[in-house]
Amino acid sequence: MIRLCLIGNSHLACMKLGWDAIRDRNVDVAPTWFAAGGNFELKAESNCLVPITNRVKNSFAMTAGGETVIDPRRYDVFVLCGLLLSIRRAVLMALTHKPHSLESMEAEHLVSDALFKIALMSAFEQTPAIVFARSLRGLTDRKIILFPVPMPSERIANRRKPFAPFQDHGAAEGLATLVRDAVAALAESATVDVVWQPDATIIKSMFTLHEFSEGSVRLLNDRQHSENDFAHMNAKFGALAMQHIIGRLGLTEATTRTSNPETACSH
């Protein structure tokens, strides 16, 4: 049995809904979902990751079956979902400081691809995804996976001005490559892995096909997002993403490891 610990924000909702559709063919995987909306912080305490606010603690209790702290000794694999590790940061940066490889774009400043990557890595370093990855790595040697925020729906290019220049496939492909390179470098430095969303869900390198965002629902209730929400994905996406992650675990058989009750954290 593979004990899977998933930690994320609102983007974890589609993963949980997707899991419900594929759980019957993944009986050897046991996921636990630690989710809280928006941006949040965790601290390392007693060899565990612990919420620092009651809001996050209560949210974890709702999504993780009463669990409120993350004890790394109880899990075999960790997946950090979303948590602000998003291509949107790169889009906003490129509008004012265009990387040299994005020839079709116009911007006030032109910078080298190398400098853009360094700036992007600096921005991503502050995201909960990377902060939690480094904290977890300090507590465990088990597998840790980054699953970045899904690419926005393809409809955003016609609805949000900052994304309009990336309707050009060359610009989109160039920016997506820079983002992947920056995330890969950070993952390597933190000794963790990266799993990107399935290729079948992507169009023009940096957008998600509309069919995978239509009808997305909120994290802690069943209400749908508005039609102007281009960031969140639906259960169809979540099912593909979860199966994709499971297929990348590199584990064909797992032996359940039992936590030592004398060393497990006691929050």
MIDONU-810004 format. One record per residue: x, y, z of N, C-alpha, C, O in turn; residue in one letter. Coordinates in steps of 0.1 Angstrom, whole numbers, padded with zeros to 4 digits, always signed. Layout:
# MIDONU-810004
XYZXYZXYZXYZa/...
***
This chain:
# MIDONU-810004
+0008-0012+0000+0000+0000+0000+0009+0013+0000+0018+0014+0008m/+0006+0022-0009+0013+0034-0010+0005+0045-0003-0006+0048-0006i/+0011+0050+0008+0004+0060+0016+0008+0074+0010+0019+0078+0012r/-0002+0080+0004+0001+0093-0003-0004+0105+0005-0016+0105+0008l/+0004+0114+0007+0001+0127+0014+0000+0138+0004+0011+0142-0002c/-0011+0144+0002-0013+0155-0007-0016+0168+0001-0025+0168+0009l/-0007+0178-0002-0008+0191+0005-0011+0201-0006-0003+0202-0015i/-0021+0209-0004-0024+0220-0014-0034+0230-0010-0039+0229+0001g/-0036+0239-0019-0047+0249-0017-0059+0246-0025-0063+0234-0026n/-0066+0256-0030-0078+0253-0037-0077+0244-0049-0087+0238-0054s/-0065+0243-0055-0063+0234-0066-0063+0219-0063-0063+0211-0072h/-0064+0216-0050-0065+0202-0046-0079+0197-0047-0081+0185-0047l/-0089+0206-0049-0103+0202-0050-0105+0193-0062-0112+0183-0061a/-0100+0197-0074-0102+0189-0086-0095+0175-0084-0100+0165-0090c/-0084+0175-0077-0077+0162-0075-0085+0152-0067-0086+0141-0070m/-0091+0158-0056-0099+0149-0047-0111+0144-0055-0115+0132-0054k/-0118+0153-0063-0130+0148-0070-0125+0138-0081-0133+0129-0084l/-0114+0141-0087-0109+0131-0097-0106+0118-0091-0108+0107-0097g/-0100+0118-0079-0097+0106-0072-0109+0097-0070-0108+0085-0071w/-0120+0103-0067-0132+0096-0064-0136+0088-0076-0143+0077-0075d/-0132+0092-0088-0136+0085-0101-0126+0074-0104-0130+0065-0112a/-0114+0074-0099-0104+0064-0102-0100+0055-0091-0091+0047-0093i/-0105+0057-0079-0101+0050-0067-0102+0035-0069-0094+0027-0064r/-0112+0030-0076-0115+0016-0077-0104+0009-0085-0102-0003-0083d/-0097+0016-0093-0086+0009-0101-0072+0013-0095-0062+0010-0101r/-0072+0019-0083-0060+0022-0076-0061+0018-0061-0059+0026-0052n/-0064+0005-0059-0067+0000-0046-0055+0000-0037-0056-0001-0025v/-0043+0001-0043-0030+0000-0035-0025+0014-0032-0014+0015-0027d/-0034+0024-0034-0030+0038-0030-0040+0043-0020-0052+0042-0022v/-0034+0049-0009-0043+0054+0001-0039+0069+0003-0029+0072+0010a/-0047+0078-0003-0044+0092-0001-0050+0099+0011-0060+0095+0016p/-0042+0109+0016-0047+0118+0027-0046+0132+0022-0036+0136+0016t/-0057+0140+0023-0057+0153+0017-0056+0164+0027-0065+0166+0036w/-0045+0172+0027-0044+0183+0036-0045+0196+0027-0036+0200+0020f/-0057+0202+0028-0060+0213+0019-0066+0225+0027-0073+0223+0037a/-0062+0237+0022-0067+0249+0028-0067+0260+0017-0057+0260+0009a/-0077+0268+0016-0078+0277+0005-0068+0289+0006-0063+0292+0017g/-0064+0295-0005-0055+0306-0005-0041+0303-0001-0036+0292-0003g/-0034+0313+0004-0020+0312+0008-0020+0309+0023-0028+0314+0030n/-0011+0300+0027-0010+0297+0041+0004+0292+0044+0012+0289+0035f/+0007+0291+0057+0020+0288+0062+0019+0275+0071+0009+0273+0078e/+0030+0268+0071+0032+0256+0080+0045+0258+0087+0054+0263+0081l/+0046+0253+0099+0059+0254+0106+0063+0240+0110+0055+0231+0112k/+0076+0238+0110+0082+0225+0115+0082+0225+0130+0088+0233+0136a/+0076+0215+0136+0075+0213+0150+0074+0199+0154+0065+0192+0149e/+0082+0194+0163+0082+0180+0167+0082+0170+0156+0075+0160+0155s/+0091+0173+0146+0093+0165+0134+0080+0164+0125+0079+0154+0118n/+0071+0174+0126+0059+0174+0118+0058+0188+0112+0065+0198+0116c/+0049+0189+0102+0045+0202+0097+0032+0206+0103+0022+0198+0102l/+0031+0218+0109+0020+0222+0117+0014+0235+0112+0021+0244+0110v/+0001+0236+0111-0005+0249+0107-0003+0259+0118-0002+0256+0130p/-0002+0272+0114+0001+0282+0124-0012+0290+0126-0012+0299+0135i/-0023+0287+0119-0036+0294+0122-0047+0284+0124-0046+0273+0118t/-0057+0288+0131-0069+0279+0133-0076+0277+0120-0082+0266+0118n/-0076+0287+0111-0083+0285+0098-0077+0273+0091-0085+0265+0086r/-0064+0272+0090-0058+0261+0082-0060+0248+0090-0062+0238+0084v/-0058+0249+0103-0060+0237+0112-0074+0231+0110-0075+0219+0108k/-0084+0240+0110-0098+0235+0108-0100+0230+0094-0108+0220+0092n/-0094+0236+0084-0095+0231+0070-0089+0218+0069-0095+0209+0062s/-0077+0216+0074-0071+0203+0074-0079+0192+0080-0081+0181+0075f/-0085+0195+0092-0094+0186+0099-0106+0181+0090-0110+0170+0090a/-0111+0190+0082-0122+0187+0073-0118+0178+0061-0125+0169+0058m/-0106+0181+0056-0102+0174+0043-0094+0162+0046-0094+0153+0038t/-0088+0161+0058-0079+0150+0061-0085+0140+0071-0077+0133+0078a/-0098+0140+0073-0104+0131+0082-0101+0133+0096-0099+0123+0104g/-0100+0145+0100-0097+0148+0114-0082+0151+0117-0079+0156+0128g/-0073+0148+0108-0059+0151+0110-0056+0166+0109-0062+0172+0100e/-0048+0171+0118-0046+0185+0117-0031+0189+0115-0027+0200+0113t/-0022+0179+0117-0008+0180+0114-0003+0170+0105-0009+0159+0103v/+0008+0173+0098+0014+0163+0088+0026+0157+0094+0037+0163+0096i/+0025+0144+0097+0036+0136+0103+0043+0128+0092+0037+0119+0087d/+0054+0132+0087+0061+0125+0076+0063+0110+0077+0064+0103+0068p/+0063+0106+0090+0066+0092+0092+0053+0083+0089+0054+0071+0088r/+0042+0089+0086+0030+0082+0083+0028+0080+0068+0018+0073+0064r/+0037+0085+0060+0034+0085+0045+0046+0081+0038+0058+0082+0042y/+0044+0075+0026+0054+0071+0017+0058+0081+0006+0070+0082+0002d/+0048+0089+0002+0051+0099-0009+0043+0111-0006+0032+0110+0000v/+0049+0123-0009+0042+0136-0006+0041+0143-0020+0050+0143-0028f/+0029+0149-0022+0026+0156-0034+0022+0170-0030+0012+0172-0023v/+0029+0180-0034+0026+0194-0031+0019+0200-0043+0025+0202-0054l/+0006+0203-0042-0003+0207-0053-0006+0222-0054-0011+0227-0044c/-0003+0228-0065-0006+0242-0066+0004+0251-0058+0015+0252-0061g/-0002+0256-0047+0006+0264-0037+0014+0275-0044+0025+0277-0040l/+0007+0282-0053+0013+0295-0059+0024+0292-0069+0030+0302-0074l/+0027+0280-0072+0038+0277-0082+0032+0278-0095+0028+0267-0101l/+0030+0290-0101+0021+0292-0112+0029+0300-0123+0037+0308-0121s/+0025+0297-0136+0030+0304-0147+0026+0319-0147+0032+0327-0154i/+0015+0322-0140+0011+0336-0140+0021+0345-0135+0022+0357-0141r/+0030+0342-0126+0041+0350-0122+0050+0354-0134+0055+0365-0135r/+0053+0344-0142+0061+0346-0153+0055+0355-0164+0061+0363-0170a/+0042+0353-0166+0034+0362-0175+0036+0376-0171+0039+0385-0179v/+0033+0379-0158+0034+0393-0154+0048+0399-0155+0050+0411-0158l/+0058+0391-0152+0072+0395-0153+0076+0398-0168+0082+0408-0171m/+0071+0390-0177+0075+0391-0191+0068+0403-0198+0073+0408-0208a/+0057+0408-0192+0051+0420-0198+0059+0432-0197+0058+0442-0205l/+0068+0433-0187+0077+0445-0185+0091+0442-0188+0099+0450-0192t/+0095+0429-0186+0109+0425-0188+0109+0413-0197+0108+0401-0192h/+0109+0415-0210+0108+0404-0220+0121+0396-0221+0131+0402-0223k/+0120+0383-0219+0131+0374-0222+0135+0375-0237+0127+0376-0245p/+0148+0374-0239+0153+0375-0253+0147+0365-0263+0145+0368-0274h/+0143+0353-0258+0138+0343-0267+0124+0345-0271+0119+0339-0280s/+0117+0355-0264+0103+0357-0268+0102+0369-0279+0098+0380-0276l/+0107+0365-0291+0109+0375-0301+0096+0382-0305+0097+0394-0309e/+0085+0375-0305+0072+0381-0310+0066+0391-0300+0056+0398-0304s/+0071+0392-0288+0065+0401-0278+0071+0414-0278+0082+0416-0283m/+0064+0424-0273+0069+0437-0270+0069+0440-0255+0059+0437-0249e/+0079+0446-0250+0080+0450-0236+0089+0462-0235+0098+0464-0243a/+0088+0469-0223+0097+0481-0221+0111+0477-0220+0120+0484-0224e/+0114+0465-0214+0128+0461-0211+0131+0447-0218+0122+0439-0218h/+0143+0446-0223+0147+0433-0228+0158+0427-0219+0168+0434-0216l/+0156+0415-0215+0166+0408-0206+0170+0395-0212+0163+0389-0220v/+0181+0390-0208+0185+0377-0212+0177+0366-0206+0171+0368-0196s/+0176+0355-0213+0168+0343-0207+0174+0339-0194+0167+0335-0185d/+0187+0340-0193+0194+0335-0180+0190+0344-0169+0187+0339-0158a/+0189+0358-0171+0185+0367-0160+0170+0365-0157+0167+0365-0145l/+0162+0363-0167+0148+0361-0165+0146+0348-0156+0138+0348-0147f/+0153+0338-0159+0152+0325-0152+0156+0327-0137+0150+0322-0128k/+0167+0335-0135+0171+0338-0121+0160+0345-0113+0157+0342-0102i/+0154+0355-0120+0144+0363-0114+0132+0355-0111+0125+0356-0100a/+0129+0346-0120+0117+0337-0118+0119+0327-0107+0111+0325-0099l/+0131+0322-0106+0135+0313-0095+0134+0320-0082+0129+0314-0072m/+0138+0332-0081+0137+0340-0069+0123+0342-0064+0120+0341-0053s/+0114+0344-0074+0100+0346-0071+0094+0333-0066+0086+0332-0057a/+0097+0322-0073+0091+0309-0070+0097+0304-0056+0090+0296-0049f/+0109+0308-0053+0115+0304-0040+0106+0307-0028+0107+0300-0018e/+0099+0318-0030+0091+0323-0019+0077+0316-0018+0069+0319-0009q/+0073+0308-0028+0060+0302-0028+0059+0291-0017+0069+0285-0014t/+0047+0289-0012+0045+0278-0003+0050+0264-0008+0054+0256-0001p/+0048+0262-0021+0052+0250-0027+0067+0247-0025+0070+0236-0020a/+0076+0256-0027+0090+0254-0025+0094+0255-0010+0102+0247-0005i/+0087+0264-0003+0090+0265+0012+0086+0251+0019+0094+0246+0027v/+0074+0246+0015+0070+0233+0021+0079+0222+0017+0082+0213+0025f/+0083+0222+0004+0092+0212-0001+0105+0211+0007+0110+0200+0011a/+0111+0223+0009+0124+0223+0017+0121+0219+0031+0130+0212+0037r/+0110+0223+0037+0107+0219+0051+0105+0204+0052+0111+0198+0061s/+0098+0198+0043+0096+0184+0043+0109+0176+0041+0112+0166+0047l/+0117+0181+0032+0130+0175+0029+0139+0175+0041+0147+0165+0043r/+0137+0184+0050+0145+0185+0062+0140+0175+0073+0146+0172+0083g/+0128+0169+0070+0121+0160+0079+0121+0145+0075+0119+0136+0083l/+0123+0143+0061+0121+0130+0056+0130+0128+0043+0133+0138+0037t/+0134+0115+0041+0141+0112+0028+0131+0106+0018+0136+0100+0008d/+0119+0106+0021+0109+0099+0012+0106+0108+0000+0109+0120+0000r/+0099+0102-0010+0097+0109-0022+0088+0121-0021+0077+0120-0014k/+0092+0133-0026+0084+0145-0026+0082+0150-0040+0092+0151-0048i/+0070+0153-0044+0067+0157-0058+0060+0171-0058+0051+0173-0050i/+0065+0179-0066+0058+0192-0069+0049+0190-0081+0053+0185-0091l/+0036+0194-0079+0027+0194-0090+0022+0209-0091+0013+0213-0084f/+0028+0216-0100+0025+0231-0101+0011+0234-0104+0003+0225-0108p/+0007+0246-0101-0007+0251-0105-0009+0248-0119-0001+0251-0128v/-0021+0242-0122-0024+0240-0136-0023+0252-0145-0026+0263-0140p/-0019+0250-0158-0020+0262-0167-0034+0267-0168-0043+0260-0167m/-0036+0280-0169-0049+0286-0170-0057+0281-0182-0051+0277-0192p/-0070+0282-0181-0078+0278-0192-0075+0286-0205-0071+0298-0204s/-0076+0280-0216-0073+0286-0229-0081+0299-0231-0077+0308-0238e/-0093+0300-0225-0102+0311-0226-0096+0324-0220-0100+0335-0224r/-0086+0323-0212-0081+0334-0205-0074+0344-0215-0073+0356-0212i/-0069+0339-0226-0062+0347-0235-0071+0357-0241-0066+0368-0245a/-0084+0355-0242-0093+0364-0248-0100+0373-0237-0107+0382-0240n/-0098+0369-0225-0105+0376-0214-0096+0384-0205-0101+0393-0198r/-0083+0381-0204-0074+0388-0195-0063+0393-0204-0055+0386-0210r/-0062+0407-0204-0052+0414-0212-0038+0409-0211-0031+0407-0221k/-0033+0406-0199-0019+0401-0197-0015+0389-0205-0004+0386-0209p/-0026+0380-0207-0023+0368-0214-0025+0368-0229-0021+0359-0236f/-0030+0379-0234-0033+0381-0248-0020+0379-0257-0021+0372-0267a/-0008+0384-0253+0003+0382-0262+0007+0367-0264+0015+0364-0273p/+0003+0359-0255+0007+0345-0255-0002+0336-0263-0001+0324-0263f/-0011+0342-0270-0019+0335-0280-0010+0331-0292-0012+0321-0299q/+0001+0338-0293+0011+0334-0303+0019+0322-0298+0024+0322-0286d/+0019+0312-0305+0024+0299-0300+0039+0300-0297+0043+0293-0287h/+0046+0308-0304+0061+0309-0302+0063+0315-0288+0072+0311-0280g/+0056+0326-0285+0057+0332-0272+0053+0323-0260+0060+0322-0250a/+0042+0316-0262+0037+0307-0252+0047+0295-0250+0050+0292-0238a/+0052+0290-0260+0062+0279-0259+0075+0284-0252+0080+0277-0244e/+0079+0295-0256+0091+0301-0250+0090+0303-0235+0099+0300-0227g/+0079+0309-0231+0077+0312-0217+0075+0299-0209+0080+0298-0198l/+0067+0290-0215+0065+0277-0208+0078+0270-0205+0081+0264-0195a/+0087+0271-0215+0101+0264-0214+0109+0271-0202+0115+0264-0195t/+0108+0284-0202+0116+0291-0191+0110+0288-0177+0118+0286-0168l/+0097+0286-0176+0091+0283-0164+0094+0269-0159+0098+0266-0148v/+0094+0260-0169+0097+0246-0166+0112+0245-0161+0115+0237-0152r/+0121+0252-0168+0135+0252-0165+0137+0257-0151+0145+0252-0143d/+0130+0268-0147+0132+0274-0134+0127+0265-0123+0133+0263-0113a/+0115+0259-0125+0110+0250-0115+0119+0238-0114+0121+0233-0103v/+0124+0232-0125+0133+0221-0125+0145+0224-0117+0150+0215-0109a/+0151+0236-0118+0163+0239-0111+0160+0240-0096+0168+0236-0088a/+0149+0246-0092+0145+0247-0078+0143+0233-0072+0147+0230-0061l/+0136+0225-0080+0133+0211-0075+0146+0203-0073+0147+0196-0063a/+0155+0205-0082+0168+0198-0080+0176+0203-0068+0182+0195-0061e/+0175+0216-0065+0182+0221-0054+0175+0217-0041+0182+0216-0030s/+0162+0214-0041+0155+0209-0029+0155+0194-0028+0149+0188-0019a/+0161+0187-0038+0161+0173-0039+0146+0167-0039+0143+0158-0032t/+0138+0173-0048+0124+0168-0050+0122+0166-0065+0130+0171-0073v/+0111+0160-0068+0107+0158-0082+0096+0168-0086+0089+0174-0078d/+0094+0169-0099+0084+0177-0105+0075+0168-0114+0081+0161-0123v/+0062+0169-0113+0053+0162-0122+0044+0173-0128+0036+0179-0120v/+0045+0176-0141+0036+0186-0147+0023+0180-0151+0022+0167-0152w/+0013+0188-0153+0000+0183-0157+0001+0174-0170+0010+0177-0178q/-0008+0165-0172-0007+0156-0184-0007+0164-0197-0014+0174-0198p/+0002+0160-0207+0002+0167-0220-0011+0168-0226-0014+0177-0234d/-0020+0158-0224-0033+0157-0231-0042+0169-0226-0052+0171-0233a/-0038+0175-0215-0047+0186-0210-0042+0200-0215-0049+0210-0213t/-0030+0201-0222-0024+0213-0225-0026+0217-0240-0026+0208-0248i/-0028+0230-0242-0028+0235-0256-0019+0247-0256-0019+0255-0247i/-0012+0249-0267-0003+0260-0269+0007+0262-0258+0010+0273-0254k/+0011+0251-0253+0022+0250-0243+0019+0255-0229+0025+0250-0219s/+0011+0266-0228+0009+0272-0215-0006+0274-0211-0008+0282-0202m/-0015+0267-0218-0029+0268-0215-0035+0254-0213-0030+0245-0218f/-0046+0254-0205-0053+0241-0203-0065+0242-0212-0072+0252-0213t/-0068+0231-0219-0080+0230-0227-0093+0233-0219-0094+0229-0207l/-0102+0240-0225-0114+0245-0218-0122+0234-0211-0128+0235-0201h/-0122+0222-0218-0130+0211-0213-0126+0207-0199-0133+0200-0192e/-0113+0210-0195-0108+0206-0182-0110+0216-0171-0107+0214-0159f/-0116+0228-0175-0119+0238-0164-0134+0241-0163-0138+0246-0153s/-0141+0237-0173-0156+0240-0172-0162+0232-0161-0160+0220-0160e/-0170+0239-0153-0177+0233-0142-0169+0230-0130-0173+0222-0121g/-0157+0236-0128-0149+0234-0116-0156+0239-0104-0164+0248-0104s/-0153+0232-0092-0160+0236-0080-0150+0240-0069-0138+0237-0070v/-0156+0246-0059-0147+0252-0048-0143+0241-0039-0148+0230-0039r/-0133+0244-0031-0126+0234-0022-0135+0228-0012-0135+0216-0011l/-0141+0237-0004-0148+0231+0008-0164+0231+0006-0171+0229+0016l/-0169+0233-0006-0183+0231-0008-0185+0227-0023-0175+0227-0030n/-0197+0225-0027-0199+0220-0041-0203+0231-0050-0207+0229-0061d/-0201+0244-0046-0205+0255-0055-0195+0256-0066-0183+0255-0064r/-0200+0259-0078-0191+0260-0090-0184+0274-0089-0190+0284-0084q/-0172+0274-0095-0166+0287-0097-0174+0295-0108-0181+0289-0116h/-0172+0308-0108-0178+0317-0118-0173+0314-0132-0162+0308-0134s/-0180+0318-0142-0176+0316-0156-0163+0324-0159-0156+0320-0168e/-0160+0334-0151-0147+0341-0152-0136+0336-0145-0125+0342-0144n/-0137+0324-0139-0126+0317-0132-0119+0309-0143-0125+0299-0148d/-0106+0312-0145-0099+0305-0155-0087+0297-0149-0079+0290-0156f/-0087+0297-0136-0075+0291-0129-0078+0277-0124-0069+0269-0123a/-0090+0274-0120-0093+0261-0114-0098+0251-0124-0105+0254-0134h/-0095+0238-0121-0098+0227-0130-0109+0218-0124-0113+0219-0112m/-0115+0210-0133-0126+0201-0128-0122+0187-0125-0110+0184-0126n/-0132+0179-0122-0129+0165-0118-0123+0157-0129-0115+0148-0127a/-0127+0160-0142-0121+0153-0153-0106+0155-0154-0098+0146-0156k/-0102+0168-0152-0088+0171-0151-0081+0163-0139-0071+0157-0140f/-0088+0164-0127-0083+0158-0115-0080+0143-0117-0070+0138-0112g/-0089+0136-0124-0088+0122-0126-0075+0119-0134-0067+0110-0131a/-0073+0126-0145-0062+0124-0153-0049+0128-0146-0039+0121-0147l/-0049+0139-0138-0038+0143-0130-0034+0133-0120-0022+0130-0118a/-0043+0128-0112-0040+0118-0102-0035+0105-0108-0025+0100-0103m/-0041+0101-0119-0035+0089-0125-0021+0091-0131-0013+0082-0130q/-0019+0103-0136-0006+0107-0141+0005+0107-0129+0016+0102-0131h/+0001+0112-0118+0010+0112-0106+0013+0098-0102+0024+0095-0099i/+0002+0090-0100+0004+0076-0096+0013+0069-0105+0021+0061-0101i/+0012+0071-0118+0020+0065-0128+0035+0069-0127+0043+0062-0132g/+0037+0080-0121+0051+0085-0120+0058+0082-0106+0069+0087-0104r/+0051+0075-0098+0056+0072-0085+0069+0064-0085+0077+0064-0076l/+0070+0055-0095+0081+0046-0096+0080+0035-0086+0090+0029-0083g/+0068+0032-0082+0066+0022-0072+0056+0012-0077+0044+0015-0079l/+0060+0000-0079+0050-0011-0084+0045-0018-0072+0034-0025-0073t/+0052-0018-0061+0047-0024-0049+0053-0017-0037+0065-0014-0037e/+0045-0015-0027+0049-0007-0015+0046-0015-0003+0035-0021-0002a/+0055-0016+0006+0053-0022+0019+0049-0011+0029+0057-0001+0031t/+0038-0013+0035+0033-0003+0045+0043-0002+0057+0046-0012+0063t/+0047+0010+0060+0056+0013+0071+0047+0018+0082+0040+0028+0080r/+0048+0013+0094+0040+0017+0105+0048+0027+0114+0060+0025+0117t/+0042+0039+0117+0048+0049+0125+0051+0044+0139+0043+0036+0144s/+0062+0048+0144+0065+0044+0158+0057+0053+0167+0060+0066+0167n/+0048+0048+0175+0040+0056+0184+0047+0064+0194+0042+0074+0199p/+0060+0060+0197+0067+0068+0206+0074+0080+0200+0078+0089+0207e/+0075+0080+0187+0082+0092+0181+0072+0100+0172+0075+0111+0168t/+0060+0095+0170+0050+0102+0162+0047+0115+0169+0046+0115+0181a/+0044+0126+0162+0041+0138+0168+0027+0137+0175+0019+0129+0171c/+0025+0146+0185+0013+0144+0193+0005+0157+0195+0001+0161+0206s/+0002+0163+0183-0006+0175+0184-0020+0172+0184-0029+0181+0184h/
***
